[in-house]
Amino acid sequence: MDDVRLPDELGEAFTCAKALAAGVTRRRLRTRQLEPVFHGVRMVPGVIGDEGADRGREDHHRVVRRARGFAPLLGDHRFFAGRTAAVLFDAPLAHGQDITVGVHAPGRAPRRRGVRGVKVAHHLVSVIEHEGLPVASPASTWAMLGNELTVRELVVLGDWFVRMPRTRHGAPAPELRRATPAQLRRVIAAGQRPGIERLREAVELVRVGSSSPLETEYRLDATAAGLPDPDLDVEIRDPRGRLIGITEVAYRDYRTLVEIEGDHHRTDRRQWDRDIEKYNAYAALGWQVVRLTSTHVRGAKRGVSLVRDALVRNGWRPGRGIDLG
């Protein structure tokens, strides 16, 4: 087996030309233990996702690896953009096989197999360094997708970028926030761009507090159905001020909480036990909890009806809105 130990200065991805200049032989570059991610580029093998990781995480690691594989070819004035940038920021957005690479106009967008090149004016994009890679900022990434995504998808992505992450102990972590609503509005105001009307419509619907696409989709459907505007990402405390839990959606005036649960709530026994204890504590404080899954939100779409029924039981009277039956 060929010895594929390489000079440290080459890093995890490198051009063949740079490797040859560093004394690596052509035979070593042809070994199967080096991955030819792009023409003229080799990459040290790496694990794509953890064993047993879900499909979404596998896709994320695949995109990250391809971006790192293309990094030696970026040169000046190029950066990762579009869906690729969104995935690099951990956004829950589908990604195809091709990575998206942007360039400031009047530079030439890259043309290469496996790469989608886009050209953008300087004043319409801000580029930052993210994990060692040049990437369009989250706000710029959101705006550049205005011509690809629907208004609903733009709201989901906008909510994801402006959400306020929390630490493992439940404390807000503003330093981990990707963007703010004000930043989204500023990129819209920067100038005319493809999809500007969708962006203007979407930014009015973006809210801080949704921590998953399911939560955003529920909120949009509930608003369309005429339900009252809820509070998001709410700390529930007992009379002594002790934190009982943090709920996704709260209708305070009607003592109703909505918990939108991903599959890990079912498959993780410890999470399941914590949920049971939390819901019992909520009930003891006089809250009614409506638990929804992805099927309630995206499949049968009964979630809004279930919440509406709970609100009516707790004193709300429907106003104008669509009839969900």
Secondary structure, 3 states (H helix, E strand, C coil): CCCCCCCHHHCCEEEHHHHHHCCCCHHHHCCCCCEEEECCEEECCCCCCCCCCCHHHHHHHHHHHHHHHHHHHCCCCEEECHHHHHHHCCCCCCCCCCEEEEEECCCCCCCECCEEEEEECHHHCCEEEECCEEEECHHHHHHHCCCCCCHHHHHHHHHHHHCCCECCCCCECHHHCCCCHHHHHHHHHCCCCCCHHHHHHHHCCCCCCCCCHHHHHHHHHHHHCCCCCCEEEEEEECCCCCEEEEEEEEEHHHCEEEEECCCHHHHCHHHHHHHHHHHHHHHHCCCEEEEECHHHHHHCCCHHHHHHHHHHHCCCCCCCCCCCC
